[in-house]
Amino acid sequence: MQSDFSNITTSPASASVNPASVNQLRTGRSGVHYEIFVRSFADSNGDGIGDLNGVTSKLDYLKDLGVSAIWLMPISPSPTYHKYDVTDYYGIDPEYGTMDDFRRLITEAHQRDIAVIIDLVLHHTSIRHPWFQEAAKGPDNPYWHYYKWLRPDEIKRRKLATRDITADSGEKNPWHSVKGASYPEQYYGMFWSGMPDLNFDYRPLREEVFSIARFWLTNVGVDGFRLDAARHLYRESEEPKNHEFWQEFGRVVEAAKPGAYTVGEVWTRPERIAPYFRGLKANFNFDLQLMVAEIVRQEDDTEDLVEFLTYVHKTFSNVNPEFIDALLLSNHDQNRIGSMLKGNIAQLKVAANLLLTLPGLPYLYYGEEIGMLGVKPDENIREPFLWDIRANDTQRTRWRRGTYSTSQTVRPLAQQQANPDSLFSHYKRLIAYRNSHPVLTDNLSRLFPTGIRQKGIVAFIRQASTGDAPLVLVVHNLTRKPIEVVFSPDESWCRCVVFETLPGSSFNDDRVTVPAYGCVVIE
């Protein structure tokens, strides 16, 4: 049996060796992505706020961790801390730096074969955006049609006075009046009165949005976009219009930068997600996120994860055989996996095992690799990254003090880097192996069920999308005790364990012993 990580080099120059081309990395066909809330990541100038130069200073860390792309939450000018209400789609928020800083970040990232993806918030603008400032002057203004306006009687008649989703703002009615306006019309702001929805039925607005996408792809050099609230450009009753828009958007992106990556925030049933793959390369699998947290917490696959994923992937494949399933354990909108599993490091390692061995493109939310904690409200799941204990942490941001993630509740990165058994070391080793394996690193590889049916076990087969690589069997032990897993006749091709996350596995003819909370890869 091969040693678990004995042949993995961990120097910065070679920690994330990947046989795929740089183009494959940048298009999401291989590799691991990393989500960054710039404000909380790394402060380069001592003002307490994370910035783009701080991200640039940590690219060697990200390269060493093994990520192939970073997704930056919104970086354009905005009046809020989160910046999801944009006031200038062509700029950089001064709190984060300058456009020159961002171009340097892209250049430095590309030199390390790391792609840069930015959050593009097209669903709404800020009420302070010049478009809305103009539109609010009245129906005769050229920008009026950039937004959605109706008279109160029309809203009532069409029964539109409710949202398609629950908003965090606490506002019950998504229709809002402009203070002091002489006209009766109200504007639609699904999330919040400060975020008016854009009107994608208006062609000049669409063309402006396409120009924005081209600007970032060709003028600035980003490698793709994460599309915020992609499902909600139109109301749920008009969902086919959403599909049509994203198909057109996909064509615009592909023409501007062939192979550029797009991933949508679309949370609904698989049948309703599938049509978005006609325009977008990837979509996040939020249902799987919740399922993984639950089965890891229960230490039993009560949800039948493989059966669910088999159904989901078949549904997606019917629309686009080259779909990319974007996987995650948590993000800036969900409670952190660290808190969902109550800081249990063994279970957090199991969650990492699943994230990084299931077929699809894995996303790490910044700090997930060190077990950062946090539950809503949102500020508590976007706390400062812990680089070191506070006394030594010159780049820890100070825009807010940690409530959940502190040096007392979470071991900072510097301490975990020195500990081979830490959660960080586990992530780094697992990513390194994934990046080196022709099947595991293939984000288009597909899932096949096995004949293994044992309590506390998740097992599945993966094969590369090209079909010319061998099958691999991945077996996860969700429990605190070793489990002897017996193969079915369908797994007669299995010959040996080629990777184990923990020492102690053993292979014997028709069975394998998987250590407590362990994962093995078998060929």
C-alpha positions as CSV (number, residue, x, y, z in Angstrom):
1,M,0.0,0.0,0.0
2,Q,1.3,3.5,-0.9
3,S,2.0,5.9,2.0
4,D,-0.7,8.5,2.3
5,F,1.3,11.7,1.5
6,S,4.9,10.4,1.3
7,N,5.4,11.6,-2.3
8,I,3.7,15.0,-2.0
9,T,6.1,18.0,-2.1
10,T,4.9,21.0,-0.2
11,S,7.3,23.8,-1.2
12,P,5.6,26.9,-2.6
13,A,6.9,26.2,-6.0
14,S,5.3,22.8,-6.4
15,A,2.6,22.4,-3.8
16,S,-0.2,22.4,-6.3
17,V,1.2,20.6,-9.3
18,N,-1.6,20.0,-11.7
19,P,-1.4,18.1,-15.0
20,A,-4.2,20.2,-16.5
21,S,-3.4,23.2,-18.6
22,V,-3.7,26.8,-17.2
23,N,-6.7,27.2,-19.4
24,Q,-8.4,24.3,-17.7
25,L,-7.7,25.8,-14.3
26,R,-9.1,29.2,-15.4
27,T,-12.3,27.7,-16.9
28,G,-13.1,25.6,-13.8
29,R,-12.5,22.3,-15.5
30,S,-9.9,21.4,-12.8
31,G,-8.6,22.8,-9.6
32,V,-10.0,24.2,-6.3
33,H,-11.5,27.8,-5.9
34,Y,-11.2,30.0,-2.8
35,E,-13.8,32.7,-1.9
36,I,-12.4,35.9,-0.3
37,F,-14.2,38.7,1.5
38,V,-11.5,41.3,0.8
39,R,-12.5,43.5,3.8
40,S,-11.7,40.7,6.2
41,F,-8.8,38.9,4.5
42,A,-5.5,40.9,4.9
43,D,-4.8,44.5,5.7
44,S,-1.7,45.9,3.9
45,N,-1.7,49.5,5.0
46,G,-2.7,49.4,8.7
47,D,-6.1,51.1,8.4
48,G,-7.9,48.0,9.7
49,I,-9.7,47.2,6.5
50,G,-8.6,44.4,4.2
51,D,-7.5,45.5,0.7
52,L,-6.4,44.2,-2.7
53,N,-2.7,44.6,-1.9
54,G,-3.4,42.5,1.2
55,V,-4.8,39.7,-1.1
56,T,-1.7,40.1,-3.4
57,S,0.6,39.7,-0.4
58,K,-1.1,36.3,0.4
59,L,-0.9,34.8,-3.1
60,D,2.0,32.6,-2.1
61,Y,0.0,31.3,0.8
62,L,-2.9,30.5,-1.6
63,K,-0.5,28.9,-4.1
64,D,0.9,26.8,-1.3
65,L,-2.5,25.8,-0.1
66,G,-3.1,24.6,-3.7
67,V,-6.0,26.7,-4.9
68,S,-6.3,27.4,-8.6
69,A,-8.6,30.4,-8.5
70,I,-9.8,33.1,-6.1
71,W,-13.3,34.5,-6.1
72,L,-13.4,38.1,-4.7
73,M,-16.6,39.2,-3.2
74,P,-17.7,42.7,-4.6
75,I,-14.8,45.2,-5.0
76,S,-16.6,48.0,-6.8
77,P,-17.5,51.3,-5.0
78,S,-20.4,50.9,-2.6
79,P,-21.8,52.7,0.5
80,T,-22.0,49.5,2.5
81,Y,-19.4,47.2,4.2
82,H,-20.4,44.2,2.0
83,K,-20.5,46.2,-1.3
84,Y,-23.4,44.2,-2.8
85,D,-25.0,47.6,-3.7
86,V,-22.7,49.0,-6.4
87,T,-22.5,52.7,-7.3
88,D,-19.9,52.3,-10.1
89,Y,-19.6,49.1,-12.1
90,Y,-16.3,50.3,-13.7
91,G,-14.4,51.2,-10.5
92,I,-12.6,49.9,-7.4
93,D,-13.8,50.9,-4.0
94,P,-11.2,53.2,-2.5
95,E,-11.3,51.3,0.8
96,Y,-9.8,48.3,-1.2
97,G,-7.4,50.2,-3.3
98,T,-7.1,51.4,-6.9
99,M,-7.5,49.8,-10.3
100,D,-3.7,49.7,-10.6
101,D,-3.7,47.6,-7.4
102,F,-6.2,45.3,-8.9
103,R,-4.4,44.9,-12.2
104,R,-1.2,44.1,-10.2
105,L,-3.1,41.5,-8.2
106,I,-4.3,39.8,-11.5
107,T,-0.8,39.9,-12.9
108,E,0.7,38.4,-9.8
109,A,-2.0,35.8,-9.5
110,H,-1.6,34.7,-13.1
111,Q,2.2,34.4,-12.6
112,R,1.3,31.7,-10.0
113,D,-1.3,30.1,-12.3
114,I,-4.1,31.4,-10.1
115,A,-7.2,32.7,-11.9
116,V,-9.1,35.7,-10.6
117,I,-12.9,35.7,-10.6
118,I,-15.0,38.7,-9.4
119,D,-18.5,39.0,-8.0
120,L,-20.6,40.7,-10.6
121,V,-23.8,42.1,-9.0
122,L,-26.2,42.6,-11.9
123,H,-29.5,42.0,-10.2
124,H,-29.6,45.4,-8.5
125,T,-27.7,48.6,-8.0
126,S,-27.4,50.9,-5.0
127,I,-30.0,53.7,-4.7
128,R,-26.9,55.9,-4.9
129,H,-25.9,54.7,-8.3
130,P,-26.0,57.5,-10.9
131,W,-28.5,55.4,-12.9
132,F,-31.0,55.4,-10.0
133,Q,-30.3,59.0,-9.0
134,E,-31.4,59.9,-12.5
135,A,-34.3,57.5,-12.8
136,A,-35.7,58.8,-9.5
137,K,-36.2,62.2,-11.1
138,G,-39.3,60.9,-12.8
139,P,-40.8,58.9,-15.7
140,D,-39.5,61.3,-18.4
141,N,-35.9,60.6,-17.4
142,P,-33.9,58.4,-19.9
143,Y,-32.8,56.1,-17.0
144,W,-36.4,55.5,-15.7
145,H,-36.6,52.2,-17.6
146,Y,-33.3,50.9,-16.1
147,Y,-35.5,50.0,-13.1
148,K,-38.9,48.4,-12.4
149,W,-41.7,50.9,-11.6
150,L,-45.4,50.4,-11.0
151,R,-48.3,52.4,-9.6
152,P,-49.6,51.1,-6.3
153,D,-53.0,50.1,-7.8
154,E,-51.2,48.1,-10.5
155,I,-49.1,46.3,-7.9
156,K,-52.3,45.4,-6.0
157,R,-54.2,44.4,-9.1
158,R,-51.3,42.1,-10.3
159,K,-50.8,40.7,-6.7
160,L,-47.1,41.6,-6.8
161,A,-46.8,43.0,-3.3
162,T,-44.7,40.1,-2.0
163,R,-41.2,38.9,-2.6
164,D,-40.1,35.7,-4.4
165,I,-37.8,35.0,-1.5
166,T,-37.5,36.1,2.2
167,A,-35.3,39.2,2.6
168,D,-32.9,39.7,5.5
169,S,-33.8,43.4,5.7
170,G,-37.0,42.8,7.5
171,E,-39.0,44.8,5.0
172,K,-42.2,43.0,4.1
173,N,-43.1,44.9,0.9
174,P,-40.6,44.9,-2.0
175,W,-42.1,48.0,-3.6
176,H,-40.7,51.3,-2.4
177,S,-41.5,55.0,-2.9
178,V,-38.9,57.6,-3.6
179,K,-39.0,60.1,-0.8
180,G,-40.4,63.4,-1.9
181,A,-41.4,62.2,-5.4
182,S,-44.2,63.9,-7.2
183,Y,-45.1,60.7,-9.1
184,P,-47.1,57.8,-7.6
185,E,-44.9,54.9,-9.1
186,Q,-42.9,52.8,-6.8
187,Y,-39.7,50.9,-7.6
188,Y,-39.1,47.2,-7.0
189,G,-36.3,46.2,-4.6
190,M,-36.6,42.6,-3.8
191,F,-33.8,42.4,-1.2
192,W,-34.0,45.9,0.3
193,S,-35.1,49.4,-0.5
194,G,-31.5,50.4,-0.9
195,M,-31.0,47.9,-3.7
196,P,-33.4,48.6,-6.6
197,D,-33.8,45.8,-9.1
198,L,-32.7,46.4,-12.7
199,N,-35.1,46.0,-15.6
200,F,-33.6,43.5,-18.0
201,D,-36.5,43.8,-20.4
202,Y,-35.0,47.2,-21.4
203,R,-32.5,46.6,-24.1
204,P,-30.3,49.6,-23.4
205,L,-29.8,48.3,-19.9
206,R,-28.9,44.9,-21.2
207,E,-26.3,46.3,-23.5
208,E,-24.8,48.4,-20.7
209,V,-24.5,45.2,-18.6
210,F,-22.8,43.4,-21.4
211,S,-20.4,46.3,-21.8
212,I,-19.5,46.0,-18.1
213,A,-18.8,42.3,-18.5
214,R,-16.5,43.0,-21.5
215,F,-14.7,45.7,-19.6
216,W,-13.7,43.4,-16.8
217,L,-12.8,40.5,-19.0
218,T,-10.8,42.4,-21.8
219,N,-9.7,45.7,-20.4
220,V,-8.9,44.6,-16.8
221,G,-8.2,40.9,-17.4
222,V,-10.4,38.9,-15.0
223,D,-11.0,35.3,-15.7
224,G,-14.7,35.1,-15.0
225,F,-17.6,36.0,-12.8
226,R,-19.6,34.8,-9.9
227,L,-23.2,36.0,-10.7
228,D,-25.1,37.2,-7.7
229,A,-28.8,36.4,-7.4
230,A,-28.7,34.9,-10.9
231,R,-32.2,33.4,-10.5
232,H,-33.9,36.6,-9.5
233,L,-33.4,39.0,-12.4
234,Y,-37.0,38.2,-13.2
235,R,-39.7,37.1,-10.8
236,E,-40.2,33.4,-10.3
237,S,-43.3,33.4,-12.6
238,E,-41.1,34.7,-15.4
239,E,-38.2,32.3,-15.0
240,P,-37.8,31.5,-18.7
241,K,-36.7,35.1,-19.1
242,N,-33.9,34.4,-16.7
243,H,-32.8,31.5,-18.7
244,E,-32.9,33.5,-21.9
245,F,-30.9,36.4,-20.4
246,W,-28.1,34.1,-19.1
247,Q,-27.8,32.3,-22.4
248,E,-27.2,35.7,-24.1
249,F,-24.8,36.7,-21.3
250,G,-22.9,33.5,-21.8
251,R,-22.5,34.2,-25.5
252,V,-21.2,37.7,-24.7
253,V,-18.7,36.4,-22.2
254,E,-17.5,33.6,-24.5
255,A,-17.0,36.1,-27.4
256,A,-15.1,38.5,-25.2
257,K,-12.9,35.9,-23.6
258,P,-13.2,32.4,-24.9
259,G,-13.3,29.9,-22.0
260,A,-14.0,32.5,-19.3
261,Y,-15.6,31.0,-16.3
262,T,-19.1,31.8,-15.0
263,V,-20.8,30.4,-11.9
264,G,-24.4,31.3,-10.8
265,E,-26.0,31.7,-7.5
266,V,-29.2,29.7,-8.3
267,W,-30.8,28.0,-5.3
268,T,-33.8,25.9,-6.2
269,R,-34.8,22.4,-7.3
270,P,-32.4,20.6,-9.6
271,E,-34.9,20.6,-12.5
272,R,-35.1,24.4,-12.2
273,I,-31.3,24.8,-11.9
274,A,-30.6,22.8,-15.0
275,P,-31.7,25.4,-17.6
276,Y,-29.2,27.8,-16.3
277,F,-26.4,25.6,-17.5
278,R,-27.3,26.6,-21.1
279,G,-25.7,30.0,-20.3
280,L,-23.5,29.5,-17.3
281,K,-20.6,27.1,-16.9
282,A,-21.3,26.3,-13.3
283,N,-24.0,26.7,-10.6
284,F,-23.6,26.2,-6.8
285,N,-25.1,23.1,-5.3
286,F,-26.6,24.5,-2.1
287,D,-28.8,21.4,-1.4
288,L,-25.6,19.3,-1.3
289,Q,-24.0,21.8,1.1
290,L,-26.8,21.3,3.6
291,M,-26.8,17.5,3.1
292,V,-23.0,17.2,3.7
293,A,-23.3,19.1,7.0
294,E,-26.1,17.0,8.2
295,I,-24.6,13.6,7.4
296,V,-21.3,14.5,8.9
297,R,-23.0,15.8,12.0
298,Q,-25.1,12.6,12.3
299,E,-22.1,10.4,11.3
300,D,-24.4,8.5,9.0
301,D,-25.5,8.9,5.4
302,T,-29.2,9.2,6.3
303,E,-29.8,11.3,3.2
304,D,-28.3,8.9,0.7
305,L,-25.9,11.4,-0.7
306,V,-24.8,9.4,-3.8
307,E,-28.3,8.7,-4.8
308,F,-29.2,12.4,-4.6
309,L,-26.1,13.4,-6.6
310,T,-26.7,10.8,-9.2
311,Y,-30.2,12.2,-9.8
312,V,-28.9,15.8,-9.8
313,H,-26.2,15.1,-12.2
314,K,-28.5,13.3,-14.6
315,T,-30.9,16.2,-14.5
316,F,-28.1,18.7,-15.2
317,S,-26.5,16.5,-17.9
318,N,-29.8,16.4,-19.8
319,V,-29.4,20.1,-20.4
320,N,-25.6,20.4,-20.7
321,P,-23.3,17.3,-20.5
322,E,-20.4,19.6,-19.6
323,F,-22.0,21.2,-16.6
324,I,-19.8,22.0,-13.6
325,D,-21.3,21.3,-10.2
326,A,-19.9,24.0,-7.9
327,L,-19.5,22.4,-4.4
328,L,-19.3,24.2,-1.1
329,L,-19.4,23.7,2.7
330,S,-20.4,27.3,3.5
331,N,-20.1,30.8,2.1
332,H,-20.7,34.5,2.9
333,D,-24.5,33.9,3.2
334,Q,-24.5,30.6,5.1
335,N,-23.5,29.8,8.7
336,R,-19.9,28.6,8.7
337,I,-19.4,24.8,8.6
338,G,-17.1,25.2,11.6
339,S,-20.1,26.3,13.7
340,M,-22.5,23.9,12.1
341,L,-20.2,21.1,13.3
342,K,-19.5,22.9,16.7
343,G,-15.8,23.1,16.0
344,N,-15.3,19.3,15.9
345,I,-12.0,19.0,14.1
346,A,-12.5,15.3,13.2
347,Q,-15.8,16.0,11.7
348,L,-14.5,19.1,9.9
349,K,-11.9,16.9,8.3
350,V,-14.6,14.5,7.1
351,A,-16.5,17.4,5.6
352,A,-13.3,18.4,3.8
353,N,-12.8,14.9,2.6
354,L,-16.2,14.9,1.0
355,L,-15.9,18.4,-0.5
356,L,-12.6,17.6,-2.1
357,T,-13.3,14.1,-3.5
358,L,-16.9,14.4,-4.8
359,P,-17.1,15.2,-8.5
360,G,-17.4,18.9,-9.2
361,L,-15.5,22.1,-8.5
362,P,-14.9,22.7,-4.8
363,Y,-15.0,26.1,-3.2
364,L,-13.3,27.0,0.1
365,Y,-14.7,30.0,2.0
366,Y,-11.8,32.0,3.4
367,G,-10.8,30.7,6.8
368,E,-12.6,27.4,6.3
369,E,-9.2,25.7,6.1
370,I,-8.5,26.7,9.7
371,G,-11.9,26.0,11.1
372,M,-13.2,29.6,11.4
373,L,-16.6,29.9,13.1
374,G,-19.7,32.1,12.6
375,V,-23.4,32.1,12.5
376,K,-25.7,34.8,11.2
377,P,-26.2,37.7,11.1
378,D,-23.9,38.1,8.1
379,E,-21.2,40.2,9.8
380,N,-20.5,37.2,12.1
381,I,-19.8,34.9,9.2
382,R,-17.5,37.4,7.6
383,E,-15.0,38.0,10.4
384,P,-11.3,38.7,10.1
385,F,-9.0,35.9,9.0
386,L,-6.7,34.8,11.8
387,W,-3.1,34.8,10.4
388,D,-1.5,34.6,13.8
389,I,-2.2,35.4,17.5
390,R,-3.2,39.0,17.7
391,A,0.1,40.2,19.1
392,N,1.9,38.9,16.0
393,D,-0.8,39.5,13.5
394,T,0.1,42.6,11.6
395,Q,-2.3,42.0,8.8
396,R,-5.4,40.9,10.7
397,T,-8.2,43.4,9.8
398,R,-9.8,45.5,12.5
399,W,-13.0,46.7,10.8
400,R,-14.7,44.6,13.5
401,R,-13.5,42.4,16.3
402,G,-14.2,38.7,16.0
403,T,-17.2,37.4,17.9
404,Y,-17.0,33.8,16.9
405,S,-13.5,33.5,15.4
406,T,-10.8,34.7,17.8
407,S,-7.3,33.4,18.7
408,Q,-9.0,31.8,21.8
409,T,-11.7,29.9,19.8
410,V,-9.8,29.0,16.6
411,R,-6.1,28.2,16.3
412,P,-4.6,30.9,14.0
413,L,-3.0,29.8,10.7
414,A,0.6,30.2,12.0
415,Q,0.0,27.6,14.7
416,Q,-1.8,25.2,12.4
417,Q,1.0,25.4,9.8
418,A,3.4,24.1,12.4
419,N,1.1,21.2,13.3
420,P,0.9,18.3,10.8
421,D,-2.3,17.1,12.4
422,S,-4.1,20.4,12.1
423,L,-7.2,21.1,10.0
424,F,-5.1,23.4,7.8
425,S,-2.5,20.6,7.2
426,H,-5.3,18.2,6.4
427,Y,-6.7,20.6,3.7
428,K,-3.3,21.2,2.2
429,R,-2.4,17.6,1.9
430,L,-5.8,16.6,0.5
431,I,-5.8,19.4,-2.0
432,A,-2.2,18.5,-3.1
433,Y,-3.3,14.9,-3.7
434,R,-6.4,16.0,-5.5
435,N,-4.4,18.3,-7.8
436,S,-2.0,15.5,-8.6
437,H,-4.7,12.9,-9.5
438,P,-6.1,12.8,-13.1
439,V,-9.6,11.8,-12.0
440,L,-10.0,13.6,-8.7
441,T,-8.8,16.9,-10.3
442,D,-11.2,16.6,-13.2
443,N,-14.1,18.7,-12.3
444,L,-16.1,17.3,-15.2
445,S,-15.6,13.7,-14.0
446,R,-18.8,11.9,-13.3
447,L,-20.2,9.9,-10.3
448,F,-21.2,6.3,-10.3
449,P,-22.8,4.4,-7.4
450,T,-21.3,1.4,-5.8
451,G,-22.7,-1.8,-4.4
452,I,-21.4,-0.9,-1.0
453,R,-24.3,-0.3,1.5
454,Q,-23.0,0.0,5.0
455,K,-24.1,2.3,7.9
456,G,-21.7,5.2,8.5
457,I,-20.1,4.8,5.0
458,V,-20.3,7.0,1.9
459,A,-18.8,5.3,-1.2
460,F,-18.8,6.3,-4.8
461,I,-16.9,5.7,-8.1
462,R,-15.4,8.5,-10.2
463,Q,-14.2,8.4,-13.8
464,A,-12.6,11.2,-15.8
465,S,-14.7,13.0,-18.3
466,T,-12.5,11.8,-21.1
467,G,-13.1,8.2,-20.2
468,D,-9.4,7.2,-20.7
469,A,-8.4,7.2,-17.1
470,P,-9.0,4.4,-14.7
471,L,-11.9,4.2,-12.3
472,V,-11.3,5.2,-8.7
473,L,-13.4,4.1,-5.7
474,V,-13.6,6.6,-2.9
475,V,-14.7,5.4,0.6
476,H,-15.5,7.7,3.5
477,N,-15.9,6.6,7.1
478,L,-18.2,9.1,8.8
479,T,-17.9,7.6,12.2
480,R,-15.6,7.5,15.2
481,K,-14.7,3.8,14.8
482,P,-12.8,1.9,12.1
483,I,-15.2,0.1,9.7
484,E,-14.4,-2.9,7.5
485,V,-16.0,-2.2,4.2
486,V,-16.9,-5.2,2.0
487,F,-16.8,-4.7,-1.8
488,S,-19.7,-5.9,-4.0
489,P,-18.9,-8.0,-7.1
490,D,-19.0,-4.8,-9.1
491,E,-15.9,-3.6,-7.3
492,S,-13.8,-6.6,-8.3
493,W,-11.5,-4.3,-10.2
494,C,-10.2,-2.7,-7.0
495,R,-6.6,-3.7,-6.4
496,C,-5.0,-1.4,-3.7
497,V,-5.4,1.7,-1.6
498,V,-3.5,4.6,-3.3
499,F,-4.3,7.3,-0.8
500,E,-5.5,7.5,2.8
501,T,-6.2,10.7,4.8
502,L,-5.3,8.9,8.0
503,P,-2.9,6.0,8.7
504,G,-4.4,2.7,9.5
505,S,-6.3,1.5,6.4
506,S,-5.8,-2.0,5.1
507,F,-6.8,-3.7,1.9
508,N,-7.4,-7.5,1.7
509,D,-9.0,-9.1,-1.4
510,D,-12.6,-8.1,-1.2
511,R,-12.6,-5.6,1.6
512,V,-10.9,-2.5,3.0
513,T,-10.7,-1.2,6.6
514,V,-11.2,2.5,6.8
515,P,-10.0,4.3,9.9
516,A,-12.3,6.4,12.1
517,Y,-13.2,9.6,10.2
518,G,-11.0,8.5,7.4
519,C,-11.2,8.5,3.6
520,V,-9.4,6.1,1.2
521,V,-9.0,6.2,-2.6
522,I,-8.8,2.8,-4.2
523,E,-7.7,1.8,-7.7
